[in-house]
Amino acid sequence: MIKNCLNNDRASQKQLYIQYADVMLGVCYRYTKSLADAEDVLQEGFVRVFKNLHQYRQQGELGAWIRRIMVTSALNFLKKNARYQNDLAFDKIEMHPVTDENPDLLLDTKELASLIQQLPTGYQTIFNLHAVEGYTHVEIGELLGITDGTSRSQYARARALMIVWVKKYYSDNKPQSYAKP
């Protein structure tokens, strides 16, 4: 299929898109605040996939290679989009008090994704890059143009905030938005 895609075979390109689009839309959505923005990132990402497919060395899984392009596309989108630029400031954001306690609670995927979506964009981005995508803080620093220490502190704040929200979620036993105090 890759060989056919490289030869501009539209049917193979469509097949590749169909095979990965749903999963990659989820990746894009983790970094944006709306489905429409995630769809924009997905389209931009697939343009980059097809443009750079010749660089894929077939040494790892194609899906992992595409995921990396989608993450980079999402980060570029956040940096370019005025709506997100102010939210990417990595200053200390005053919100709820935080704690280091780990809740002994289970969340389903949709509930967890909903809470992550409510994090401030900077926290959300670093949380996704580290906890979900597995990037190191050094790699995150390089991607975002920040120090690895800043990445670590933002991740710790995001994680602590998520713990508070999860506890509140279960104590209230109903979904709410906790982004504002």
Buried (B, 14 or more C-beta within 10 A) or exposed (E): EEEBBBEEBEEBBEBBBEBBBEEBBBBBBBBBBEEEBBBBBBBBBBEBBBEEBEEBEEEEEBEEBBBBBBBEBBBBBBEEBEEBEEBBEBEEBEBBEBEEEEBEEEBEEEBBBBBBBBBBBBBBBBBBBBBBBEBEBEBBBEBBEBBBEBBBBBBBBBBBBBBBBBBBBBEEEEEEEBBEE
